[in-house]
Amino acid sequence: MQVEGKTFKFKDNIDTDVIIPARYLNVSDGNELAKFCMIDIDPNFTNNVSDGDIIVAGNNFGCGSSREHAPLAIKCSGISCVIASTFARIFYRNAINIGLPILECPEAVIDICKDDILSVNFDTGIITNKTTNKKYQSQPFPEFIKEIINNNGLINMTKNKIQGENHD
């Protein structure tokens, strides 16, 4: 499994209220939430994201509340992957549960710049910066996480297993 996209770069401690501000939580539809993703930190974020683009951020990405709306807004905005130095644990689990691939790789975060083009291979954990031709090694996904992501989230995976249509 591999993705490729342009980089959006954010600093440390991007909390869930920055990812999707509380004033927009009156809906739970991912496509509606996506319209307001990162609006307080980058008002043009949703206008500039193309399907497949990648967020790169520093330490503690997704800290704050445990709202599942945050990774859903990111995923539905078109982001294919988030790479950070570290993630808040509840955000990490919520992201995997909805099928948003996330990787921890502090070395990559240091070097990667806004608008760099990245290729990410989830099977090997290799992140390739196509702009600079540098490669970084992150931890590849274990099989059970790949299965969740390949099924577009834990709920879909469970439904598919019940219906006998698992996409692993």
N, C-alpha and C positions, 0 to 999 in steps of 0.2 A: 504494500500500500504506500503510495507516494503522492505528495502534493507539491505545488509550486506556486509562488506568488510574490507580490511586492510587500515590503515590510512597512509596518506602522510601529514606531518605537515609542515606548513609554518608560517612565522612571520607576523607582521603588514605591511600594505601598499604595498601589492603585486599588482602592477599595470598591466594594460592590456598589456603593452609592455614587461613585464616579462612573462606573461601568454603565449602570442604569439608575438614574436618580429616583428617589422614592416618589416624587410627584408624578411619575409615569407608571407607577405600579398598579393603576386601577384596571389594567388589562393583563391577561396572561398569554395572549396570542403572540408567538415569537416574532412574526413578521411585523406586528404593530410595535412591539418592544424594540425591534431592530432600528426603527426610525429615530430612536432617541439614545442609541448606544454611544457612549463616550461624549455626549453632547456638551457637558460642562468642562471637559478638558480639551476637546477638539470639536468645535461646533460644525465643522465640515467633514467630520469622519465618515458619516454615512453617505455623503455625496461623493466621497473619494474612494470608497472601498469597492473593489471588484471581487467577484466570486473567486475564491482561491487565495486571496491575500492572507498575510500572516502578521499576527501581533507579536512583537518582541518586547519584553519588559524586564525590569529589575527584580529585586527581592520582594517577597510577600504579596505577589499579585493575587487579587481577589480577596483580600482581607476584609474584615467588617462583618456584616450580617450574613446569615446562611442562605439568603434568597437565591433560589434556583433561577430566578429571572436573569441574573447576570450572565452566566454562561450561555443561556438560551438567546439573549439579545446579541451576544457576540457571534454565535453560530449562525443565527438567522440574518445577520448583517452581511454574511458572505465570507467571513473569516474561516479559513480551513484548518488553522492550527494556532496555538499560542505557545510561544517559547519564553520561558522566564528563568531567572536565576533560582527562585523558589516560588512556590504557591502556598497560599493559605490552605490548610488541609481540607476544610469543608468545600472550598471552591474546587479543589482538585477532584474530589469525589463527585460533586455535582456535575462538573464538566464531563467526566467519563460517563456518568449515568445518562446524560443526554446525547452522548456520542460526539463530543467536541474533543479532538485530540490535543493534548497538552504535553509538553516536554520540558524538563529542567535541564539547563545547560549553561552554567554561569560563564564559561569561556566564550561561548557564541555571543551571549548578550553583550559582553564587553566590546567585541569587535564589530558587530553588525550595526549598520547605520540605517536611518530612515530611507526608504525607497530602494534599498538593496533588494535584489531578486534572490529568493531562497528556494531551494529544493529540499524537501524533507522526506526521508525514507523511514517509515515507522517500523518496518521489519528489521532494519539494521541499526536504527537510531542515528544514522548519519544525516547531519545537516550540512548542506553545501551552499555556501554563499557564491552564487553564480556571478555576482558583480566583482568580487575580489578573488575568486577561485580558491577560497579557503574552505576546509572541511573541519567539522566538529563532531565529536562522538557524544551522544546522549544515550541514556539507557533505552534500549528498544522495548516496545510494549510486550508484556507477557501475553500468552495466547488468550487468556480470559478477557483481557482488556481489548485486544484486537477483535475478539468476537462481539463485544458490546459495541465498539465503534463501527464495525462492518455492518451491524444490524441497525445502525442509526439510533443507538441508545438502549438502555437496559429494559425499558418497557416494551419497545419494539422487539428486542431479542426474545423476551419472554413470550410475547404474542406469537412470534414466528415459531418458537419451539413448540408451543401448544398446537399450532396449526401445521406443524411439520415442515416449515419453510425456513429453517435456519440458514442465514447467509454468512457462514464462517469460512 
